[in-house]
């Protein structure tokens, strides 16, 4: 049985249906012949009861040899044959049985074929169609209810197996998109909360300073008024920078990746010169491990340079003396690693540094908004890759871009 199931496991629906039908026709033919012969045997049993009494060589007829007689009963010597149907000697019950068997001798052919087709159809449905139909119906019901936490498993290589596999890919994609949508919603909530929190301080300061100016301007010296106005100006500039940052972040989410062929030598040359330009006050070291046979990269180079410049700017802020950059290709992915000899990340920073507006305790009072690594993370993911933070003496940030 296992071998039969395995045989049909690798066959298409069309081939399986053809095999089922051939078996159906062969079975119907055998059954028809069997029951037809069985009926003929039953008829012969009835005939045999009269075998010794009558001559049945004339296919079921009794043949009598008689002489013609004159009117007075004398034989005139003329012979004639008198033929009588042998079935006329059957009992009523034997006649009924005989007629029924005579009918079914031919009727069993269509009956057996109809029964075999019906049984084959039921078996074909149960063995080949019922399970995948139930799986697909259940999957469609779950998807319509937004329940994507299930798997579609049907280990068959026929058309319905491939259809189930396509459904599973669709379900996985929907689940991934659904989770990404919720991640973005939650990220947007956190972003709005962080934005509102950071806006509260400059707004409070501006409100207080404006109230003070309104109330005490006649009594305030010119120097005090100018000092207060300058403080308000600084906070207004900070608010403006916040708004611009939010606009940039919104544009990042809508950005589309445009991968084009980029010549490796030119890309490496540009990255090296950019690093030297940004890291003027630090010792900059650059290396690449791209095979010489690799002449082109299929990437969005503008996105990669934006990530690269952000990572270099971070490294310049935290490095003591040295900044290291390496570029390599692994499994058709571009790896960009930027490291420094600074203090590295704390355990909290490793978990939170890529979140929007995150700043470490010793950066609370500077002008940075804590968006650099978050922007890098978004751009890496847009390019099909990821951003990895770790320590190795100092901070090590790996940006991965899918070609």
SVG drawing of the C-alpha trace seen along z (x, -y; Angstrom):
<svg xmlns="http://www.w3.org/2000/svg" viewBox="-61 -100 107 148">
<polyline fill="none" stroke="black" stroke-width="0.4" points="0.0,0.0 2.9,-2.3 4.4,-1.7 1.1,-2.5 0.8,-5.8 4.3,-6.7 3.7,-5.9 0.8,-8.3 2.7,-10.8 4.9,-11.7 2.2,-11.6 0.2,-14.5 -3.6,-14.7 -4.0,-13.9 -1.8,-10.8 -3.4,-9.6 -6.9,-10.1 -5.9,-8.1 -4.6,-5.3 -7.7,-5.2 -9.9,-5.1 -7.9,-2.3 -8.2,-0.3 -11.9,-1.1 -12.5,0.1 -10.5,3.3 -12.3,4.1 -15.7,3.4 -14.9,5.7 -13.8,8.5 -16.8,8.1 -19.2,8.0 -17.7,11.2 -17.8,12.9 -21.4,12.1 -22.5,12.8 -20.9,16.2 -22.4,16.8 -25.9,16.2 -25.2,18.4 -24.0,21.1 -27.3,20.8 -29.2,21.2 -27.2,24.3 -28.0,25.8 -31.7,25.5 -31.2,27.1 -29.3,30.0 -32.4,31.2 -34.0,32.0 -30.8,33.3 -31.8,37.0 -35.4,36.6 -35.0,34.4 -32.6,33.9 -31.2,30.3 -28.8,30.3 -31.1,27.8 -30.2,25.0 -33.0,25.4 -35.6,27.2 -37.0,30.7 -37.1,32.6 -39.6,35.5 -39.7,37.9 -43.3,38.8 -45.2,40.6 -48.1,39.0 -51.4,40.8 -54.5,41.1 -57.9,40.0 -58.6,43.5 -55.4,43.5 -53.2,45.6 -49.6,44.7 -49.1,43.8 -45.3,44.1 -44.5,40.4 -41.9,39.0 -42.0,35.5 -40.2,33.6 -42.1,31.9 -40.0,29.3 -41.1,27.9 -39.5,25.1 -37.8,26.9 -38.5,23.9 -42.2,24.8 -41.4,27.7 -39.9,25.4 -41.8,24.8 -43.0,21.2 -40.2,20.6 -37.6,22.0 -39.0,19.8 -38.7,16.7 -35.1,17.5 -34.2,18.3 -35.7,15.0 -33.9,12.9 -30.6,14.6 -31.2,14.0 -31.8,10.3 -28.7,9.9 -26.5,11.8 -26.4,8.6 -27.5,6.1 -24.4,6.8 -22.2,5.0 -23.6,1.5 -24.4,2.1 -20.8,3.1 -19.4,0.2 -21.6,-2.3 -20.8,-1.0 -17.1,-0.9 -17.1,-4.5 -19.0,-5.6 -16.7,-3.8 -13.6,-5.0 -14.8,-8.6 -15.4,-8.4 -12.0,-6.8 -10.2,-9.3 -11.8,-12.2 -11.0,-10.8 -7.4,-9.8 -6.4,-12.6 -8.7,-15.6 -10.4,-15.6 -7.4,-16.4 -5.9,-19.2 -9.4,-20.7 -10.0,-20.6 -6.5,-22.1 -7.1,-25.0 -10.6,-25.6 -9.3,-25.8 -6.5,-28.1 -8.8,-30.4 -11.1,-30.5 -8.2,-31.4 -6.9,-34.1 -10.3,-35.7 -10.3,-35.9 -6.8,-37.5 -5.5,-34.4 -2.1,-33.8 -0.4,-31.9 -0.7,-28.5 1.1,-26.4 -0.2,-24.8 1.4,-21.3 0.5,-18.9 3.4,-16.7 2.4,-15.8 4.2,-16.8 1.1,-17.0 -0.8,-20.1 -2.7,-20.4 0.6,-20.0 2.1,-22.9 -1.1,-24.9 -0.9,-24.3 2.8,-25.3 1.8,-28.5 -0.9,-29.1 1.7,-28.6 4.0,-31.1 1.1,-33.6 0.3,-33.0 3.9,-33.5 4.2,-36.7 0.9,-38.0 2.0,-37.1 5.4,-38.9 3.7,-42.0 1.1,-41.9 3.9,-41.7 5.9,-44.4 2.8,-46.6 2.3,-46.2 6.0,-46.8 5.8,-50.0 2.7,-51.1 4.4,-50.4 7.5,-52.1 5.4,-55.1 3.8,-55.2 7.2,-55.1 8.5,-57.7 5.6,-60.0 6.0,-59.5 9.7,-60.2 9.0,-63.2 6.4,-64.6 8.6,-64.0 11.6,-65.9 9.4,-68.7 8.0,-69.3 11.2,-70.8 11.8,-73.5 8.1,-74.4 8.0,-74.8 11.1,-77.0 9.7,-79.1 6.4,-79.5 8.1,-80.5 10.4,-83.0 7.5,-84.6 5.4,-85.0 8.4,-86.6 8.9,-89.0 5.2,-90.0 5.1,-90.5 8.5,-92.0 9.7,-93.8 9.3,-97.3 11.5,-96.4 14.1,-94.3 17.4,-95.7 18.3,-95.6 20.9,-92.9 18.4,-90.7 15.9,-91.1 18.5,-90.2 19.7,-87.2 16.1,-86.0 15.5,-86.5 18.7,-84.6 17.6,-81.7 14.3,-81.6 16.0,-81.7 18.1,-78.6 15.0,-76.7 13.2,-77.7 16.1,-76.5 16.1,-73.2 12.3,-72.8 12.9,-73.5 15.6,-70.9 13.2,-68.4 10.6,-69.1 13.1,-68.6 14.3,-65.3 10.7,-64.0 10.2,-65.0 13.4,-63.2 12.3,-60.1 8.9,-60.1 10.7,-60.3 12.9,-57.4 9.9,-55.2 8.6,-56.1 12.0,-55.7 12.3,-53.2 15.5,-51.2 16.9,-51.5 19.6,-48.9 21.9,-49.6 25.3,-48.2 28.2,-50.0 31.8,-49.5 33.7,-48.1 36.9,-50.1 35.0,-53.4 32.8,-52.6 35.8,-51.7 37.7,-54.8 34.7,-57.0 34.3,-55.3 38.0,-55.7 38.1,-59.4 34.8,-60.1 36.3,-58.3 39.5,-60.4 37.4,-63.6 35.1,-62.9 37.8,-61.4 40.2,-64.3 41.0,-64.4 41.3,-60.6 43.6,-58.0 41.5,-56.4 42.2,-52.9 40.3,-51.3 40.4,-47.8 38.4,-45.8 38.1,-42.1 36.2,-42.0 37.5,-39.4 39.3,-40.9 37.0,-39.0 34.1,-40.9 33.9,-44.0 30.4,-45.2 27.9,-45.4 24.2,-45.5 23.3,-48.0 21.8,-51.4 25.0,-53.2 23.4,-56.4 21.7,-54.5 25.0,-52.7 26.9,-56.0 24.3,-57.6 24.6,-54.7 28.4,-54.8 28.5,-58.6 26.3,-58.2 28.4,-55.4 31.6,-57.4 30.1,-60.5 29.2,-58.3 32.7,-56.8 34.4,-60.2 32.4,-61.2 33.3,-58.2 36.8,-57.1 39.9,-57.9 42.3,-57.8 41.6,-55.1 38.7,-54.3 38.6,-51.1 36.5,-50.4 36.3,-47.2 34.2,-46.2 33.6,-42.6 31.2,-40.3 29.7,-37.2 26.9,-35.1 26.1,-37.9 25.7,-40.4 27.8,-43.5 29.2,-43.8 30.3,-47.3 32.0,-47.2 32.9,-50.4 34.7,-50.1 36.6,-52.4 38.8,-52.3 36.4,-54.1 34.6,-52.7 32.1,-50.7 28.4,-50.1 27.0,-49.5 24.5,-46.6 21.6,-49.0 23.0,-50.7 23.3,-47.4 19.6,-46.9 18.4,-50.5 20.9,-52.4 19.0,-51.8 15.7,-53.2 14.6,-56.7 15.7,-59.6 17.7,-57.3 20.7,-58.9 23.0,-57.6 23.1,-59.3 26.3,-61.2 24.8,-62.6 21.5,-64.0 22.7,-67.6 24.2,-67.7 22.6,-68.7 22.3,-65.2 18.8,-63.8 19.8,-60.1 18.5,-59.3 21.7,-58.3 21.7,-54.6 17.9,-54.4 18.3,-55.9 21.0,-53.4 18.9,-50.5 15.9,-51.7 18.0,-52.1 19.8,-48.7 16.4,-46.9 15.1,-48.8 18.0,-47.4 17.2,-43.8 19.9,-43.7 20.3,-44.6 22.4,-46.5 24.3,-44.7 25.9,-46.3 28.6,-44.6 31.8,-45.3 35.3,-44.3 37.5,-46.5 35.5,-49.5 32.2,-49.7 31.8,-47.6 28.8,-48.2 28.1,-45.9 25.8,-47.1 24.6,-44.4 23.1,-45.1 21.5,-42.5 22.6,-42.7"/>
</svg>
